[in-house]
Amino acid sequence: MSQQKIPATVITGFLGAGKTTMIRNLLSNTNGKKIALIINEFGDLGVDGEVLKGCGAENCTEDDIIELTNGCICCTVADDFIPTMSKLLERENRPDHIVIETSGLALPQPLVAAFNWPDIRTQVTVDGVITVVDSAAVAAGRFADDHDAVEARRVEDDTLDHESPIEELFEDQLTCADMIVLNKTDLIDGAGLARVREEVASRTARKPVIIEAKNGVVPTSVLLGLGIGTEEDIGNRKSHHELEHEDGTPHDHDEFDSFVVDLGPVADPVAFVESLKGIIAEHDVLRLKGFVDVPGKPMRLQLQAVGSRIDHYFDRAWASGETRRTRLVVIGLHEMDEGAVREAIEGLV
């Protein structure tokens, strides 16, 4: 008797949109389903996996959480994702549902296409692709061009490429979505939210379902069980990169860089965070996240920054035998001066 296909949900979205928080909330109410998580991060420090491993969900143990930190998942499908899926499917106690959190820099299209590989398509189907959007960032115009100004410059320079890598990536993630979650709506007013809805809808010719959320809280029944079978429709969701490289030229992420900064203990975390805001603004850091060792505190301080907006809170106690240390992963555009950023952050302690 043939086995029923395992549904897999792909959760994508730009850096800091709130994907990990939404998954953590999802795991607190799985309705008895055994969930397996595959987490991909851009950079060498697995912050999101650490956060989710500490959530204590009964139906998603630490063994059910798999981290891929060898690069962006859309670039390492054959090397990382396919073998990982194969091992997961070989388990005697297979999951009821697979949730995949992509890096904030990932194109979801190549990942969804991988579900058409012969060894996977007979066992797993893409239940749906969910794109999480930082509503406050969009409301602030982070992904909107001044079209009049661009057109004026194009008159002066017809070689100008007016689409930034960030803007294209944002549109690519929306293009692949079956559902778009406008997250962090509590940070903007009604008029701002209306503008965000209009902006997001204008970025994709497809018309996926758009819902709103605060703090990543969306019922599990809404996120899981879409039953789309997205892999069957991937040809209608081509990204900018796929359209540009249809001749077979591979794409890369040379426009983005990431590095890890190791620091000593941070005695005054409030002052530390305030100083980080200045460094982020000065050097156009896109994303900064990690863990901080605060002397005298038994718990680890988690730090998450999107632009100059920084959230920090004590997430769990330092484990017995665990080395207490401060480690931050910094993500920015290729033009970011790593040396200057590293020196500035190291100078805070």
N, C-alpha and C positions, 0 to 999 in steps of 0.2 A: 504494500500500500504506500503510495507516494506521500511524502511529508508536505504539510502546508508551508508555504513560503513565510519566512520570518520578516515582518515589516521593519524597515529602517527609516528613521527620521533624521534628515540632515539639517542641522541648525547652523546658519551662517550669519554674517553681519559684520559691519566694519568694526575696527578697533574700539573697544570700550562701550559697545552698544548695550551690553548687559546679558550676553549669551550664557555665561557661567552662572550668573545669579538665577536666570530663568530655569536652567537645568537643575540647579540645586532645589528650587521650589518644586519642580516637577517630581524629583525623587522623593519628596516628602509625602507624595500622594500618588502612588503608582497603582492603586487599586489591585494590589496583589500580584502585579506583573513583575517578572524577573527581568531587569533591565541591564544591558551591557552598554558601557560607554566607551567610545573611541574619541580621544581628545588630541587635537593637533594644535601646536603653538609655534609661532614664528619666533625663533630665538632659542637659546640653550637652557633657559630656566623654566621649568614646568610649573608655573604658578597655578593655572587653572586646575590641573590635575590634583595638586596638593589641596586646594580648596574643596574639591568634590570628594576626595578620599576621606576628608574629615567630616562629611555630612552625616555619617552614621545611618544611612538609609538601609533598612532591613533587606530590601529586595535588590540592592545594588551594593555588593561588598567590594572591598578594596581589590580583590582578584578580578572583579568584573569591570574595572576601570583600566583602560589601556591608553598609554600616552605615546604619541608619535612626535618626537622633537628633532627629527633629522632634516627638517625643512618643511616648506609649505606643502600640504597634502596634495594639492593639485599638481605639483611638480614631481611627486614621489609616489604616484599611484601604483606603478608596477613594483617598485622596490619596497615599499612600506605597507601601503593600504591593502593590496591584494593578499600578501602573505598573512597579514594580521587577520583579515576576514576569514581566510582559510583555516587558520588555527582556532579561531573562535567557533567556527562551524563544526570543527572536529570534536569539540567538547561533548562529553556524555550528557551533561546537564546544560543543554543549549538555552539561550535566553529567549524570552517571549517577544522582546522588542529590542532593537539596537538603536542607540542615539549617538550621532556623530557630531561633535562640535568642531567646526573648522577653525583654522586660524583667521584672525581678522583681515588677513591679506590674501586669503585663498579665493580662487575662482571655484564656485560650486559645480560648474558644468563638467569639468573633467572627472570629478569625483562621482557625479551621478552617472556619467557615461560608463564608468568602471563596473557598474552593476549589470552591464550587458555582457561582461566576460562570462564565457561558458560555465566555469566552475561556480560562479556566483548567481547568475540569473535564474538557475533552476532551484535555488534555495532561499534567496532573499529578494525582496522587492522594495523600492523606495516608497514608503508610505506618504511622504511629502517633504518638500524643502521649505523650511521656515527661515525667513530673513528678519533679523532683529535690527531695528533702527533706533539710534539715539535721537529722539525727537528734539531735545534741547539743542543739540549740535546743528541739526537741520534748520531749526527755527532761527539760529544765529547766522544762517547763510553759509555754513561751512562747505556745502556742496553746490552752492548756486553761483554761477558766473554773472558778472555784470555784462550782459550781452551787448549793450550799446558801446561800452568801453572796448570790449573785445573787437567788435566790428570796426571801430575807429582805428584800432591798432592794426587790424588786418589790411586796411587801406594803405597804411604806411609800410607794412611788411607782409607780403603775401605768403611768406614761408612760416609764419607764426602758427604753432600748434596750440590752439586755445583750450584743448581738453587735457586737464591734469591727470596724472596716474590715479590720484585719489578719486577724482570724479568718475573716471571710467570704471574703477573697481566698484564704487558704490552702485553704479548703474548695472554692472554685471551681476551683482548679488541680487538686485531687485528683479532683473530679467529672469532669473532662474526660479524665483519664489512661487510656491503654491499658496503661501500665506505670509503676509508681512505684519510684524508686530511693531507698532509704534510705541516704543518703551520710553520711560521717564517722562510721561505726560504730566506728572505732578510738578515738573520744573517749568512749565509754560502755561500761559492762560488759554482761554478758549479760542481767541482770535489767532494766536500763534499755532495752536493745534490745527486749525482749519488751513492755515498756510502750509503746514507740514504735510497734511494729507494731499493737498493740491500738488505740492512739489514732488512728493514721492510718486504719486499717480502719473505725473508727467514724464517720469524717468524710464518708464517701461511701456511698450506697446501692448503687452499682455495685461490682463486685469485680474490679478490675484486678490484674494480676500484680504482686507486690511482691518486689523483690530487694534485696540489701544490697551496699554498696560502701564502700571506703576510698579516700580521695583521688581520688574520681571515676573510678576504674579499673573499667571495665566493657568486656568484649570487644565489638568492633564487630559481630560476628556476633549478639550479643544485642540490641544497640540498633537495628540496621538490618535490614530484611527481615521486619518483622512482618506486612506485607500486610493491614492492618486495613481500609483505606478509611474512615477515621474520618469523613470529610465526609458519608458516607451515614447516619451514626448521630447526627449532631450534635443532632437534636431530642430525644434521650434524655439529654442532658448539660447541661441548662440551668443557668446560674449564678444566684446570688442576684440579681445585677443584672438579668439577663434576666427573671427571674420578677417582680421589682419594677417593671420598666419595659416590661412587655408591652403597655402602652397606647401605646407609641411614644415616651415621654419618654426622651431620651438620657441615658446615664450619664457620669460624669466621674471625675476623680481629685482632686477638691478636697481630699480628706482627706490628701493627700500633697504635700510640697513638696521641691524640690531646688535647690541652688545650687552654684556653683563658687568655691573659694577659691584665689587665686593668691598664692604666697609666694616668698620668696627662698630661697637655699641653706640647707640644714639641716646644720649642722656635726656635731651629735650625734644620729644617728637613733634610738639606743636611748632616750635621754631624751625625744626628741620623741614616740616611740610611747607611752611610759609616761604622758606628759602628756595625749596624745590620749585615752587610756582614761578619765581623769578627766572630760574634757570630754564624751565620749560618754555616760558614766553620768549626769552632772549634767543634761544637756539631752535625754535620751532619743533620741539619734540612732540611727536604725535601721541605717543603712549608710553607710560612708565608704570611698572608694577613690580611687586616683590614683597619681601618680608623684612621686618626690622627687629633687631634685638634691643630692647629697652631695659637697661640695668635695673634690677630690683623688681621687675615685673615677671611673674611666672608664666605669662602668656605671650605668644608671638603676635606682633603687630603686623597686620596685613595692610598693604598700601596699593591703591589702584588710582591711576591718574589718566584722564582723557583731556588733552590740552591742559589748561590751567585749573581744571576742576579735579580736585583730589579727594578721594574717600579713604579713610583709614580707621581701622577698628581692630581690637584684639580678637582673633578668630579661634585660637585654641592654645592649650598649654604646651610648652616645649616638652617633647617626649623624653623619657628617661634614656640617657646615653646620647641624645641628639645634640649635635654641635650648635650652639647658639651663635648666629651670625646674621649680618645684614647683607642681603643680596637684592639688587634691583636690575631688571631688564629694561633697556631703553630702546625704543623703536622710533625711527624717523626716516625722512627722505634721504636719498643717497648723498645729497649735498650737505647733510648735517656734519658738523665738525666733531667727530668722535673724541678727539684728544681734548678739545676745549670743554665739551660736556662732561667728560670723565673727570677732568681736573677740577671743574667747578663743583661737582657732586662730592668728590673726595675731600674737597676743602671744607665741607660742612661739618666734618667730625674730627 
